[in-house]
């Protein structure tokens, strides 16, 4: 094996371990981007420039960006729900299912 391929495989292994070991989702998204870059280097070492270019665009840029946007959306959701429900009664927000009244059968 070529020394460059062994170094790239080691880099991919370390980056993959770093993604799994990251405890916060924001850090996982950032390390996922570095993992995508490491895979790009590995694909270039295997002389597959078309796959490397695709990995660079998708794995190192688009997927981490989508993860960060999802984290941002989820973290803002409780604040929006509190603002929407601040002026209403709690009982009016509960959904009543058909056939399930307050009386036991």
Secondary structure, 3 states (H helix, E strand, C coil): CCHHHHHHHHHHHHHHHHHHHCCCHHHHHHHHHHHHHHHHHHHHHCCCHHHHHHHHHHHHHHHHHHHHHHHHHHHHHHHHHHHHCCCCCHHHHCCCCCCCCCCCC
